Amino acid sequence: MVDSPGSKKNDTGETREELFDLLVPPGVPRTIIGEILKQFDVKLIERKQRLHFANMDGDEREILAFRGTRDAVEKAQEFMFAELKKFIDEK
């Protein structure tokens, strides 16, 4: 989970709920992404991120992320990893 670039206060000084991003690893099936969007209060965004694996050491790429409150993002993360484990075990 990665902190969102947003802050707790807006320009007028009003407090707003802090948002967090959950990066979606490349290769996550669309069905899992869709289930997360249905079950949790998160939205799907594109985010630039430097990647440091395989032959992409330091390459900046547009990747998908879920954005929401800390609680929603943590629940989505647990679900995503559980579903990925099931998906891998089926293969």
HTML snippet that shows the backbone in 3Dmol.js (N, CA, C, O; Angstrom):
<script src="https://3Dmol.org/build/3Dmol-min.js"></script>
<div id="view" style="width:600px;height:400px;position:relative"></div>
<script>
const pdb = `
ATOM      1  N   MET A   1       0.853  -1.156   0.000  1.00  0.00           N
ATOM      2  CA  MET A   1       0.000   0.000   0.000  1.00  0.00           C
ATOM      3  C   MET A   1       0.906   1.228   0.000  1.00  0.00           C
ATOM      4  O   MET A   1       1.928   1.255   0.686  1.00  0.00           O
ATOM      5  N   VAL A   2       0.528   2.231  -0.765  1.00  0.00           N
ATOM      6  CA  VAL A   2       1.334   3.433  -0.904  1.00  0.00           C
ATOM      7  C   VAL A   2       0.472   4.634  -0.544  1.00  0.00           C
ATOM      8  O   VAL A   2      -0.687   4.711  -0.951  1.00  0.00           O
ATOM      9  N   ASP A   3       1.028   5.571   0.214  1.00  0.00           N
ATOM     10  CA  ASP A   3       0.288   6.781   0.537  1.00  0.00           C
ATOM     11  C   ASP A   3      -0.064   7.527  -0.726  1.00  0.00           C
ATOM     12  O   ASP A   3       0.717   7.579  -1.676  1.00  0.00           O
ATOM     13  N   SER A   4      -1.245   8.101  -0.726  1.00  0.00           N
ATOM     14  CA  SER A   4      -1.674   8.922  -1.836  1.00  0.00           C
ATOM     15  C   SER A   4      -0.976  10.274  -1.757  1.00  0.00           C
ATOM     16  O   SER A   4      -0.620  10.722  -0.667  1.00  0.00           O
ATOM     17  N   PRO A   5      -0.778  10.928  -2.899  1.00  0.00           N
ATOM     18  CA  PRO A   5      -0.160  12.246  -2.861  1.00  0.00           C
ATOM     19  C   PRO A   5      -1.055  13.303  -2.230  1.00  0.00           C
ATOM     20  O   PRO A   5      -0.587  14.414  -1.979  1.00  0.00           O
ATOM     21  N   GLY A   6      -2.330  13.001  -1.963  1.00  0.00           N
ATOM     22  CA  GLY A   6      -3.251  13.956  -1.356  1.00  0.00           C
ATOM     23  C   GLY A   6      -2.901  14.253   0.093  1.00  0.00           C
ATOM     24  O   GLY A   6      -2.143  13.515   0.723  1.00  0.00           O
ATOM     25  N   SER A   7      -3.460  15.343   0.617  1.00  0.00           N
ATOM     26  CA  SER A   7      -3.186  15.708   2.003  1.00  0.00           C
ATOM     27  C   SER A   7      -4.474  15.668   2.807  1.00  0.00           C
ATOM     28  O   SER A   7      -5.556  15.438   2.268  1.00  0.00           O
ATOM     29  N   LYS A   8      -4.337  15.896   4.106  1.00  0.00           N
ATOM     30  CA  LYS A   8      -5.495  15.856   4.996  1.00  0.00           C
ATOM     31  C   LYS A   8      -6.303  17.139   4.958  1.00  0.00           C
ATOM     32  O   LYS A   8      -7.482  17.120   5.313  1.00  0.00           O
ATOM     33  N   LYS A   9      -5.715  18.260   4.540  1.00  0.00           N
ATOM     34  CA  LYS A   9      -6.443  19.529   4.500  1.00  0.00           C
ATOM     35  C   LYS A   9      -6.415  20.072   3.073  1.00  0.00           C
ATOM     36  O   LYS A   9      -5.411  19.979   2.367  1.00  0.00           O
ATOM     37  N   ASN A  10      -7.549  20.640   2.676  1.00  0.00           N
ATOM     38  CA  ASN A  10      -7.576  21.236   1.344  1.00  0.00           C
ATOM     39  C   ASN A  10      -7.169  22.708   1.431  1.00  0.00           C
ATOM     40  O   ASN A  10      -6.764  23.180   2.493  1.00  0.00           O
ATOM     41  N   ASP A  11      -7.275  23.429   0.318  1.00  0.00           N
ATOM     42  CA  ASP A  11      -6.811  24.812   0.257  1.00  0.00           C
ATOM     43  C   ASP A  11      -7.555  25.738   1.211  1.00  0.00           C
ATOM     44  O   ASP A  11      -6.999  26.742   1.657  1.00  0.00           O
ATOM     45  N   THR A  12      -8.797  25.414   1.526  1.00  0.00           N
ATOM     46  CA  THR A  12      -9.575  26.280   2.420  1.00  0.00           C
ATOM     47  C   THR A  12      -9.392  25.907   3.883  1.00  0.00           C
ATOM     48  O   THR A  12     -10.012  26.517   4.755  1.00  0.00           O
ATOM     49  N   GLY A  13      -8.554  24.919   4.169  1.00  0.00           N
ATOM     50  CA  GLY A  13      -8.289  24.521   5.537  1.00  0.00           C
ATOM     51  C   GLY A  13      -9.251  23.481   6.078  1.00  0.00           C
ATOM     52  O   GLY A  13      -9.136  23.073   7.233  1.00  0.00           O
ATOM     53  N   GLU A  14     -10.205  23.045   5.252  1.00  0.00           N
ATOM     54  CA  GLU A  14     -11.153  22.019   5.697  1.00  0.00           C
ATOM     55  C   GLU A  14     -10.452  20.667   5.743  1.00  0.00           C
ATOM     56  O   GLU A  14      -9.653  20.336   4.867  1.00  0.00           O
ATOM     57  N   THR A  15     -10.759  19.906   6.760  1.00  0.00           N
ATOM     58  CA  THR A  15     -10.173  18.571   6.880  1.00  0.00           C
ATOM     59  C   THR A  15     -10.961  17.610   6.000  1.00  0.00           C
ATOM     60  O   THR A  15     -12.191  17.640   5.967  1.00  0.00           O
ATOM     61  N   ARG A  16     -10.235  16.762   5.292  1.00  0.00           N
ATOM     62  CA  ARG A  16     -10.878  15.733   4.490  1.00  0.00           C
ATOM     63  C   ARG A  16     -10.179  14.413   4.763  1.00  0.00           C
ATOM     64  O   ARG A  16      -9.050  14.378   5.252  1.00  0.00           O
ATOM     65  N   GLU A  17     -10.862  13.340   4.442  1.00  0.00           N
ATOM     66  CA  GLU A  17     -10.307  12.028   4.730  1.00  0.00           C
ATOM     67  C   GLU A  17      -9.119  11.738   3.820  1.00  0.00           C
ATOM     68  O   GLU A  17      -9.174  11.957   2.610  1.00  0.00           O
ATOM     69  N   GLU A  18      -8.054  11.245   4.423  1.00  0.00           N
ATOM     70  CA  GLU A  18      -6.844  10.936   3.671  1.00  0.00           C
ATOM     71  C   GLU A  18      -7.075   9.689   2.823  1.00  0.00           C
ATOM     72  O   GLU A  18      -7.674   8.721   3.290  1.00  0.00           O
ATOM     73  N   LEU A  19      -6.603   9.711   1.585  1.00  0.00           N
ATOM     74  CA  LEU A  19      -6.759   8.585   0.676  1.00  0.00           C
ATOM     75  C   LEU A  19      -5.424   7.886   0.477  1.00  0.00           C
ATOM     76  O   LEU A  19      -4.362   8.499   0.578  1.00  0.00           O
ATOM     77  N   PHE A  20      -5.501   6.592   0.192  1.00  0.00           N
ATOM     78  CA  PHE A  20      -4.326   5.761  -0.011  1.00  0.00           C
ATOM     79  C   PHE A  20      -4.465   5.012  -1.319  1.00  0.00           C
ATOM     80  O   PHE A  20      -5.574   4.777  -1.798  1.00  0.00           O
ATOM     81  N   ASP A  21      -3.325   4.635  -1.895  1.00  0.00           N
ATOM     82  CA  ASP A  21      -3.301   3.869  -3.141  1.00  0.00           C
ATOM     83  C   ASP A  21      -2.786   2.463  -2.876  1.00  0.00           C
ATOM     84  O   ASP A  21      -1.846   2.261  -2.108  1.00  0.00           O
ATOM     85  N   LEU A  22      -3.415   1.508  -3.521  1.00  0.00           N
ATOM     86  CA  LEU A  22      -2.963   0.120  -3.522  1.00  0.00           C
ATOM     87  C   LEU A  22      -2.571  -0.205  -4.954  1.00  0.00           C
ATOM     88  O   LEU A  22      -3.430  -0.281  -5.833  1.00  0.00           O
ATOM     89  N   LEU A  23      -1.284  -0.398  -5.193  1.00  0.00           N
ATOM     90  CA  LEU A  23      -0.812  -0.691  -6.544  1.00  0.00           C
ATOM     91  C   LEU A  23      -1.232  -2.104  -6.944  1.00  0.00           C
ATOM     92  O   LEU A  23      -1.154  -3.039  -6.148  1.00  0.00           O
ATOM     93  N   VAL A  24      -1.673  -2.237  -8.181  1.00  0.00           N
ATOM     94  CA  VAL A  24      -2.098  -3.530  -8.708  1.00  0.00           C
ATOM     95  C   VAL A  24      -0.911  -4.142  -9.445  1.00  0.00           C
ATOM     96  O   VAL A  24      -0.446  -3.586 -10.440  1.00  0.00           O
ATOM     97  N   PRO A  25      -0.419  -5.287  -8.963  1.00  0.00           N
ATOM     98  CA  PRO A  25       0.727  -5.903  -9.645  1.00  0.00           C
ATOM     99  C   PRO A  25       0.373  -6.260 -11.090  1.00  0.00           C
ATOM    100  O   PRO A  25      -0.752  -6.680 -11.363  1.00  0.00           O
ATOM    101  N   PRO A  26       1.313  -6.099 -12.006  1.00  0.00           N
ATOM    102  CA  PRO A  26       1.056  -6.504 -13.390  1.00  0.00           C
ATOM    103  C   PRO A  26       0.644  -7.972 -13.444  1.00  0.00           C
ATOM    104  O   PRO A  26       1.235  -8.816 -12.771  1.00  0.00           O
ATOM    105  N   GLY A  27      -0.371  -8.266 -14.246  1.00  0.00           N
ATOM    106  CA  GLY A  27      -0.817  -9.636 -14.417  1.00  0.00           C
ATOM    107  C   GLY A  27      -2.016 -10.034 -13.578  1.00  0.00           C
ATOM    108  O   GLY A  27      -2.497 -11.161 -13.697  1.00  0.00           O
ATOM    109  N   VAL A  28      -2.520  -9.130 -12.722  1.00  0.00           N
ATOM    110  CA  VAL A  28      -3.711  -9.460 -11.938  1.00  0.00           C
ATOM    111  C   VAL A  28      -4.885  -9.598 -12.910  1.00  0.00           C
ATOM    112  O   VAL A  28      -5.124  -8.700 -13.718  1.00  0.00           O
ATOM    113  N   PRO A  29      -5.621 -10.718 -12.840  1.00  0.00           N
ATOM    114  CA  PRO A  29      -6.748 -10.922 -13.759  1.00  0.00           C
ATOM    115  C   PRO A  29      -7.818  -9.830 -13.632  1.00  0.00           C
ATOM    116  O   PRO A  29      -8.074  -9.313 -12.545  1.00  0.00           O
ATOM    117  N   ARG A  30      -8.426  -9.501 -14.756  1.00  0.00           N
ATOM    118  CA  ARG A  30      -9.486  -8.489 -14.772  1.00  0.00           C
ATOM    119  C   ARG A  30     -10.651  -8.863 -13.880  1.00  0.00           C
ATOM    120  O   ARG A  30     -11.309  -7.988 -13.318  1.00  0.00           O
ATOM    121  N   THR A  31     -10.915 -10.166 -13.741  1.00  0.00           N
ATOM    122  CA  THR A  31     -12.027 -10.597 -12.893  1.00  0.00           C
ATOM    123  C   THR A  31     -11.794 -10.197 -11.437  1.00  0.00           C
ATOM    124  O   THR A  31     -12.732  -9.796 -10.749  1.00  0.00           O
ATOM    125  N   ILE A  32     -10.564 -10.303 -10.968  1.00  0.00           N
ATOM    126  CA  ILE A  32     -10.246  -9.908  -9.588  1.00  0.00           C
ATOM    127  C   ILE A  32     -10.371  -8.395  -9.431  1.00  0.00           C
ATOM    128  O   ILE A  32     -10.904  -7.918  -8.429  1.00  0.00           O
ATOM    129  N   ILE A  33      -9.888  -7.644 -10.405  1.00  0.00           N
ATOM    130  CA  ILE A  33     -10.005  -6.187 -10.362  1.00  0.00           C
ATOM    131  C   ILE A  33     -11.473  -5.786 -10.308  1.00  0.00           C
ATOM    132  O   ILE A  33     -11.852  -4.916  -9.525  1.00  0.00           O
ATOM    133  N   GLY A  34     -12.293  -6.414 -11.131  1.00  0.00           N
ATOM    134  CA  GLY A  34     -13.729  -6.118 -11.151  1.00  0.00           C
ATOM    135  C   GLY A  34     -14.405  -6.438  -9.832  1.00  0.00           C
ATOM    136  O   GLY A  34     -15.235  -5.661  -9.362  1.00  0.00           O
ATOM    137  N   GLU A  35     -14.065  -7.566  -9.228  1.00  0.00           N
ATOM    138  CA  GLU A  35     -14.650  -7.949  -7.935  1.00  0.00           C
ATOM    139  C   GLU A  35     -14.280  -6.944  -6.849  1.00  0.00           C
ATOM    140  O   GLU A  35     -15.110  -6.608  -6.004  1.00  0.00           O
ATOM    141  N   ILE A  36     -13.056  -6.471  -6.867  1.00  0.00           N
ATOM    142  CA  ILE A  36     -12.633  -5.483  -5.872  1.00  0.00           C
ATOM    143  C   ILE A  36     -13.435  -4.197  -6.030  1.00  0.00           C
ATOM    144  O   ILE A  36     -13.857  -3.600  -5.040  1.00  0.00           O
ATOM    145  N   LEU A  37     -13.644  -3.772  -7.262  1.00  0.00           N
ATOM    146  CA  LEU A  37     -14.417  -2.553  -7.498  1.00  0.00           C
ATOM    147  C   LEU A  37     -15.863  -2.703  -7.034  1.00  0.00           C
ATOM    148  O   LEU A  37     -16.469  -1.735  -6.576  1.00  0.00           O
ATOM    149  N   LYS A  38     -16.418  -3.906  -7.148  1.00  0.00           N
ATOM    150  CA  LYS A  38     -17.797  -4.150  -6.712  1.00  0.00           C
ATOM    151  C   LYS A  38     -17.915  -4.235  -5.197  1.00  0.00           C
ATOM    152  O   LYS A  38     -18.880  -3.738  -4.617  1.00  0.00           O
ATOM    153  N   GLN A  39     -16.935  -4.863  -4.555  1.00  0.00           N
ATOM    154  CA  GLN A  39     -17.054  -5.187  -3.133  1.00  0.00           C
ATOM    155  C   GLN A  39     -16.526  -4.117  -2.182  1.00  0.00           C
ATOM    156  O   GLN A  39     -16.933  -4.076  -1.021  1.00  0.00           O
ATOM    157  N   PHE A  40     -15.633  -3.256  -2.648  1.00  0.00           N
ATOM    158  CA  PHE A  40     -14.983  -2.304  -1.746  1.00  0.00           C
ATOM    159  C   PHE A  40     -15.157  -0.879  -2.258  1.00  0.00           C
ATOM    160  O   PHE A  40     -15.312  -0.649  -3.457  1.00  0.00           O
ATOM    161  N   ASP A  41     -15.129   0.053  -1.344  1.00  0.00           N
ATOM    162  CA  ASP A  41     -15.305   1.464  -1.680  1.00  0.00           C
ATOM    163  C   ASP A  41     -13.974   2.058  -2.133  1.00  0.00           C
ATOM    164  O   ASP A  41     -13.365   2.873  -1.439  1.00  0.00           O
ATOM    165  N   VAL A  42     -13.541   1.626  -3.318  1.00  0.00           N
ATOM    166  CA  VAL A  42     -12.307   2.120  -3.920  1.00  0.00           C
ATOM    167  C   VAL A  42     -12.586   2.461  -5.373  1.00  0.00           C
ATOM    168  O   VAL A  42     -13.554   1.978  -5.960  1.00  0.00           O
ATOM    169  N   LYS A  43     -11.742   3.286  -5.940  1.00  0.00           N
ATOM    170  CA  LYS A  43     -11.863   3.556  -7.371  1.00  0.00           C
ATOM    171  C   LYS A  43     -10.558   3.167  -8.047  1.00  0.00           C
ATOM    172  O   LYS A  43      -9.499   3.163  -7.420  1.00  0.00           O
ATOM    173  N   LEU A  44     -10.642   2.844  -9.319  1.00  0.00           N
ATOM    174  CA  LEU A  44      -9.481   2.429 -10.093  1.00  0.00           C
ATOM    175  C   LEU A  44      -8.870   3.658 -10.757  1.00  0.00           C
ATOM    176  O   LEU A  44      -9.564   4.433 -11.416  1.00  0.00           O
ATOM    177  N   ILE A  45      -7.561   3.824 -10.575  1.00  0.00           N
ATOM    178  CA  ILE A  45      -6.848   4.959 -11.159  1.00  0.00           C
ATOM    179  C   ILE A  45      -5.617   4.447 -11.886  1.00  0.00           C
ATOM    180  O   ILE A  45      -5.217   3.295 -11.717  1.00  0.00           O
ATOM    181  N   GLU A  46      -5.022   5.311 -12.694  1.00  0.00           N
ATOM    182  CA  GLU A  46      -3.712   5.039 -13.287  1.00  0.00           C
ATOM    183  C   GLU A  46      -2.705   5.903 -12.545  1.00  0.00           C
ATOM    184  O   GLU A  46      -2.982   7.057 -12.219  1.00  0.00           O
ATOM    185  N   ARG A  47      -1.548   5.341 -12.286  1.00  0.00           N
ATOM    186  CA  ARG A  47      -0.533   6.069 -11.526  1.00  0.00           C
ATOM    187  C   ARG A  47       0.845   5.763 -12.107  1.00  0.00           C
ATOM    188  O   ARG A  47       1.146   4.616 -12.435  1.00  0.00           O
ATOM    189  N   LYS A  48       1.677   6.795 -12.232  1.00  0.00           N
ATOM    190  CA  LYS A  48       3.055   6.575 -12.683  1.00  0.00           C
ATOM    191  C   LYS A  48       3.859   6.054 -11.510  1.00  0.00           C
ATOM    192  O   LYS A  48       3.776   6.584 -10.402  1.00  0.00           O
ATOM    193  N   GLN A  49       4.634   5.015 -11.758  1.00  0.00           N
ATOM    194  CA  GLN A  49       5.431   4.394 -10.702  1.00  0.00           C
ATOM    195  C   GLN A  49       6.715   3.849 -11.313  1.00  0.00           C
ATOM    196  O   GLN A  49       6.698   3.269 -12.398  1.00  0.00           O
ATOM    197  N   ARG A  50       7.816   4.038 -10.615  1.00  0.00           N
ATOM    198  CA  ARG A  50       9.075   3.434 -11.064  1.00  0.00           C
ATOM    199  C   ARG A  50       9.054   1.963 -10.685  1.00  0.00           C
ATOM    200  O   ARG A  50       8.713   1.608  -9.557  1.00  0.00           O
ATOM    201  N   LEU A  51       9.417   1.116 -11.628  1.00  0.00           N
ATOM    202  CA  LEU A  51       9.439  -0.321 -11.391  1.00  0.00           C
ATOM    203  C   LEU A  51      10.879  -0.796 -11.268  1.00  0.00           C
ATOM    204  O   LEU A  51      11.760  -0.364 -12.010  1.00  0.00           O
ATOM    205  N   HIS A  52      11.097  -1.689 -10.322  1.00  0.00           N
ATOM    206  CA  HIS A  52      12.445  -2.193 -10.069  1.00  0.00           C
ATOM    207  C   HIS A  52      12.432  -3.712 -10.012  1.00  0.00           C
ATOM    208  O   HIS A  52      12.668  -4.298  -8.956  1.00  0.00           O
ATOM    209  N   PHE A  53      12.159  -4.350 -11.141  1.00  0.00           N
ATOM    210  CA  PHE A  53      12.242  -5.805 -11.223  1.00  0.00           C
ATOM    211  C   PHE A  53      12.481  -6.207 -12.662  1.00  0.00           C
ATOM    212  O   PHE A  53      12.226  -5.447 -13.597  1.00  0.00           O
ATOM    213  N   ALA A  54      12.975  -7.412 -12.813  1.00  0.00           N
ATOM    214  CA  ALA A  54      13.273  -7.980 -14.134  1.00  0.00           C
ATOM    215  C   ALA A  54      14.113  -6.996 -14.943  1.00  0.00           C
ATOM    216  O   ALA A  54      15.144  -6.518 -14.469  1.00  0.00           O
ATOM    217  N   ASN A  55      13.673  -6.695 -16.157  1.00  0.00           N
ATOM    218  CA  ASN A  55      14.442  -5.809 -17.028  1.00  0.00           C
ATOM    219  C   ASN A  55      13.901  -4.373 -16.996  1.00  0.00           C
ATOM    220  O   ASN A  55      14.181  -3.594 -17.907  1.00  0.00           O
ATOM    221  N   MET A  56      13.135  -4.016 -15.969  1.00  0.00           N
ATOM    222  CA  MET A  56      12.541  -2.680 -15.879  1.00  0.00           C
ATOM    223  C   MET A  56      13.145  -1.884 -14.733  1.00  0.00           C
ATOM    224  O   MET A  56      12.431  -1.118 -14.084  1.00  0.00           O
ATOM    225  N   ASP A  57      14.409  -2.037 -14.468  1.00  0.00           N
ATOM    226  CA  ASP A  57      15.018  -1.384 -13.314  1.00  0.00           C
ATOM    227  C   ASP A  57      14.952   0.133 -13.438  1.00  0.00           C
ATOM    228  O   ASP A  57      15.717   0.744 -14.185  1.00  0.00           O
ATOM    229  N   GLY A  58      14.024   0.730 -12.695  1.00  0.00           N
ATOM    230  CA  GLY A  58      13.890   2.178 -12.676  1.00  0.00           C
ATOM    231  C   GLY A  58      13.014   2.765 -13.761  1.00  0.00           C
ATOM    232  O   GLY A  58      12.822   3.980 -13.802  1.00  0.00           O
ATOM    233  N   ASP A  59      12.472   1.928 -14.652  1.00  0.00           N
ATOM    234  CA  ASP A  59      11.576   2.438 -15.688  1.00  0.00           C
ATOM    235  C   ASP A  59      10.303   2.975 -15.049  1.00  0.00           C
ATOM    236  O   ASP A  59       9.750   2.347 -14.145  1.00  0.00           O
ATOM    237  N   GLU A  60       9.838   4.121 -15.506  1.00  0.00           N
ATOM    238  CA  GLU A  60       8.589   4.672 -15.003  1.00  0.00           C
ATOM    239  C   GLU A  60       7.460   4.230 -15.930  1.00  0.00           C
ATOM    240  O   GLU A  60       7.513   4.448 -17.140  1.00  0.00           O
ATOM    241  N   ARG A  61       6.447   3.610 -15.348  1.00  0.00           N
ATOM    242  CA  ARG A  61       5.326   3.076 -16.125  1.00  0.00           C
ATOM    243  C   ARG A  61       4.002   3.515 -15.522  1.00  0.00           C
ATOM    244  O   ARG A  61       3.907   3.788 -14.326  1.00  0.00           O
ATOM    245  N   GLU A  62       2.980   3.578 -16.371  1.00  0.00           N
ATOM    246  CA  GLU A  62       1.616   3.799 -15.893  1.00  0.00           C
ATOM    247  C   GLU A  62       1.089   2.455 -15.423  1.00  0.00           C
ATOM    248  O   GLU A  62       1.004   1.510 -16.208  1.00  0.00           O
ATOM    249  N   ILE A  63       0.737   2.363 -14.153  1.00  0.00           N
ATOM    250  CA  ILE A  63       0.161   1.123 -13.658  1.00  0.00           C
ATOM    251  C   ILE A  63      -1.155   1.434 -12.960  1.00  0.00           C
ATOM    252  O   ILE A  63      -1.427   2.578 -12.594  1.00  0.00           O
ATOM    253  N   LEU A  64      -1.963   0.401 -12.782  1.00  0.00           N
ATOM    254  CA  LEU A  64      -3.254   0.560 -12.133  1.00  0.00           C
ATOM    255  C   LEU A  64      -3.089   0.558 -10.624  1.00  0.00           C
ATOM    256  O   LEU A  64      -2.175  -0.064 -10.082  1.00  0.00           O
ATOM    257  N   ALA A  65      -3.988   1.262  -9.958  1.00  0.00           N
ATOM    258  CA  ALA A  65      -4.016   1.280  -8.497  1.00  0.00           C
ATOM    259  C   ALA A  65      -5.456   1.480  -8.049  1.00  0.00           C
ATOM    260  O   ALA A  65      -6.272   2.055  -8.769  1.00  0.00           O
ATOM    261  N   PHE A  66      -5.753   0.998  -6.857  1.00  0.00           N
ATOM    262  CA  PHE A  66      -7.038   1.271  -6.226  1.00  0.00           C
ATOM    263  C   PHE A  66      -6.814   2.413  -5.245  1.00  0.00           C
ATOM    264  O   PHE A  66      -5.837   2.407  -4.497  1.00  0.00           O
ATOM    265  N   ARG A  67      -7.721   3.401  -5.245  1.00  0.00           N
ATOM    266  CA  ARG A  67      -7.615   4.529  -4.322  1.00  0.00           C
ATOM    267  C   ARG A  67      -8.842   4.549  -3.419  1.00  0.00           C
ATOM    268  O   ARG A  67      -9.978   4.428  -3.879  1.00  0.00           O
ATOM    269  N   GLY A  68      -8.586   4.706  -2.126  1.00  0.00           N
ATOM    270  CA  GLY A  68      -9.676   4.773  -1.161  1.00  0.00           C
ATOM    271  C   GLY A  68      -9.146   5.062   0.231  1.00  0.00           C
ATOM    272  O   GLY A  68      -7.968   5.371   0.414  1.00  0.00           O
ATOM    273  N   THR A  69     -10.038   4.955   1.210  1.00  0.00           N
ATOM    274  CA  THR A  69      -9.625   5.162   2.591  1.00  0.00           C
ATOM    275  C   THR A  69      -8.688   4.029   2.999  1.00  0.00           C
ATOM    276  O   THR A  69      -8.630   2.987   2.346  1.00  0.00           O
ATOM    277  N   ARG A  70      -7.967   4.249   4.072  1.00  0.00           N
ATOM    278  CA  ARG A  70      -7.011   3.232   4.538  1.00  0.00           C
ATOM    279  C   ARG A  70      -7.727   1.908   4.798  1.00  0.00           C
ATOM    280  O   ARG A  70      -7.239   0.852   4.396  1.00  0.00           O
ATOM    281  N   ASP A  71      -8.871   1.956   5.464  1.00  0.00           N
ATOM    282  CA  ASP A  71      -9.614   0.745   5.796  1.00  0.00           C
ATOM    283  C   ASP A  71     -10.054   0.005   4.532  1.00  0.00           C
ATOM    284  O   ASP A  71      -9.886  -1.210   4.434  1.00  0.00           O
ATOM    285  N   ALA A  72     -10.611   0.729   3.576  1.00  0.00           N
ATOM    286  CA  ALA A  72     -11.089   0.099   2.338  1.00  0.00           C
ATOM    287  C   ALA A  72      -9.931  -0.497   1.543  1.00  0.00           C
ATOM    288  O   ALA A  72     -10.049  -1.595   1.000  1.00  0.00           O
ATOM    289  N   VAL A  73      -8.820   0.219   1.475  1.00  0.00           N
ATOM    290  CA  VAL A  73      -7.659  -0.251   0.712  1.00  0.00           C
ATOM    291  C   VAL A  73      -7.031  -1.481   1.375  1.00  0.00           C
ATOM    292  O   VAL A  73      -6.602  -2.406   0.686  1.00  0.00           O
ATOM    293  N   GLU A  74      -6.977  -1.491   2.709  1.00  0.00           N
ATOM    294  CA  GLU A  74      -6.422  -2.660   3.403  1.00  0.00           C
ATOM    295  C   GLU A  74      -7.289  -3.896   3.178  1.00  0.00           C
ATOM    296  O   GLU A  74      -6.766  -4.991   2.975  1.00  0.00           O
ATOM    297  N   LYS A  75      -8.606  -3.726   3.214  1.00  0.00           N
ATOM    298  CA  LYS A  75      -9.517  -4.858   2.956  1.00  0.00           C
ATOM    299  C   LYS A  75      -9.381  -5.330   1.507  1.00  0.00           C
ATOM    300  O   LYS A  75      -9.384  -6.531   1.239  1.00  0.00           O
ATOM    301  N   ALA A  76      -9.264  -4.383   0.576  1.00  0.00           N
ATOM    302  CA  ALA A  76      -9.088  -4.742  -0.833  1.00  0.00           C
ATOM    303  C   ALA A  76      -7.772  -5.487  -1.040  1.00  0.00           C
ATOM    304  O   ALA A  76      -7.705  -6.420  -1.841  1.00  0.00           O
ATOM    305  N   GLN A  77      -6.729  -5.078  -0.323  1.00  0.00           N
ATOM    306  CA  GLN A  77      -5.432  -5.738  -0.440  1.00  0.00           C
ATOM    307  C   GLN A  77      -5.522  -7.189   0.049  1.00  0.00           C
ATOM    308  O   GLN A  77      -5.023  -8.095  -0.618  1.00  0.00           O
ATOM    309  N   GLU A  78      -6.143  -7.412   1.191  1.00  0.00           N
ATOM    310  CA  GLU A  78      -6.311  -8.771   1.711  1.00  0.00           C
ATOM    311  C   GLU A  78      -7.068  -9.637   0.708  1.00  0.00           C
ATOM    312  O   GLU A  78      -6.675 -10.771   0.430  1.00  0.00           O
ATOM    313  N   PHE A  79      -8.156  -9.091   0.170  1.00  0.00           N
ATOM    314  CA  PHE A  79      -8.964  -9.823  -0.801  1.00  0.00           C
ATOM    315  C   PHE A  79      -8.154 -10.134  -2.049  1.00  0.00           C
ATOM    316  O   PHE A  79      -8.179 -11.262  -2.540  1.00  0.00           O
ATOM    317  N   MET A  80      -7.429  -9.133  -2.569  1.00  0.00           N
ATOM    318  CA  MET A  80      -6.671  -9.319  -3.803  1.00  0.00           C
ATOM    319  C   MET A  80      -5.634 -10.432  -3.638  1.00  0.00           C
ATOM    320  O   MET A  80      -5.511 -11.293  -4.508  1.00  0.00           O
ATOM    321  N   PHE A  81      -4.894 -10.421  -2.541  1.00  0.00           N
ATOM    322  CA  PHE A  81      -3.868 -11.445  -2.358  1.00  0.00           C
ATOM    323  C   PHE A  81      -4.476 -12.828  -2.140  1.00  0.00           C
ATOM    324  O   PHE A  81      -3.921 -13.824  -2.605  1.00  0.00           O
ATOM    325  N   ALA A  82      -5.604 -12.904  -1.443  1.00  0.00           N
ATOM    326  CA  ALA A  82      -6.281 -14.196  -1.252  1.00  0.00           C
ATOM    327  C   ALA A  82      -6.773 -14.737  -2.593  1.00  0.00           C
ATOM    328  O   ALA A  82      -6.630 -15.928  -2.872  1.00  0.00           O
ATOM    329  N   GLU A  83      -7.351 -13.871  -3.421  1.00  0.00           N
ATOM    330  CA  GLU A  83      -7.851 -14.296  -4.733  1.00  0.00           C
ATOM    331  C   GLU A  83      -6.706 -14.666  -5.666  1.00  0.00           C
ATOM    332  O   GLU A  83      -6.828 -15.611  -6.445  1.00  0.00           O
ATOM    333  N   LEU A  84      -5.600 -13.941  -5.601  1.00  0.00           N
ATOM    334  CA  LEU A  84      -4.438 -14.283  -6.423  1.00  0.00           C
ATOM    335  C   LEU A  84      -3.877 -15.647  -6.030  1.00  0.00           C
ATOM    336  O   LEU A  84      -3.477 -16.430  -6.891  1.00  0.00           O
ATOM    337  N   LYS A  85      -3.849 -15.926  -4.728  1.00  0.00           N
ATOM    338  CA  LYS A  85      -3.368 -17.224  -4.268  1.00  0.00           C
ATOM    339  C   LYS A  85      -4.260 -18.344  -4.807  1.00  0.00           C
ATOM    340  O   LYS A  85      -3.764 -19.369  -5.275  1.00  0.00           O
ATOM    341  N   LYS A  86      -5.580 -18.140  -4.738  1.00  0.00           N
ATOM    342  CA  LYS A  86      -6.518 -19.141  -5.286  1.00  0.00           C
ATOM    343  C   LYS A  86      -6.281 -19.331  -6.786  1.00  0.00           C
ATOM    344  O   LYS A  86      -6.249 -20.455  -7.285  1.00  0.00           O
ATOM    345  N   PHE A  87      -6.117 -18.213  -7.491  1.00  0.00           N
ATOM    346  CA  PHE A  87      -5.921 -18.250  -8.941  1.00  0.00           C
ATOM    347  C   PHE A  87      -4.645 -19.024  -9.293  1.00  0.00           C
ATOM    348  O   PHE A  87      -4.643 -19.836 -10.218  1.00  0.00           O
ATOM    349  N   ILE A  88      -3.574 -18.772  -8.560  1.00  0.00           N
ATOM    350  CA  ILE A  88      -2.300 -19.452  -8.821  1.00  0.00           C
ATOM    351  C   ILE A  88      -2.391 -20.930  -8.483  1.00  0.00           C
ATOM    352  O   ILE A  88      -1.878 -21.771  -9.220  1.00  0.00           O
ATOM    353  N   ASP A  89      -3.043 -21.250  -7.370  1.00  0.00           N
ATOM    354  CA  ASP A  89      -3.176 -22.648  -6.957  1.00  0.00           C
ATOM    355  C   ASP A  89      -3.993 -23.471  -7.943  1.00  0.00           C
ATOM    356  O   ASP A  89      -3.803 -24.683  -8.046  1.00  0.00           O
ATOM    357  N   GLU A  90      -4.912 -22.816  -8.679  1.00  0.00           N
ATOM    358  CA  GLU A  90      -5.729 -23.519  -9.668  1.00  0.00           C
ATOM    359  C   GLU A  90      -4.929 -23.902 -10.905  1.00  0.00           C
ATOM    360  O   GLU A  90      -5.300 -24.845 -11.606  1.00  0.00           O
ATOM    361  N   LYS A  91      -3.871 -23.213 -11.181  1.00  0.00           N
ATOM    362  CA  LYS A  91      -3.077 -23.440 -12.406  1.00  0.00           C
ATOM    363  C   LYS A  91      -2.159 -24.612 -12.275  1.00  0.00           C
ATOM    364  O   LYS A  91      -1.428 -24.932 -13.213  1.00  0.00           O
TER     365      LYS A  91
END
`;
const viewer = $3Dmol.createViewer("view");
viewer.addModel(pdb, "pdb");
viewer.setStyle({}, {cartoon: {color: "spectrum"}});
viewer.zoomTo();
viewer.render();
</script>
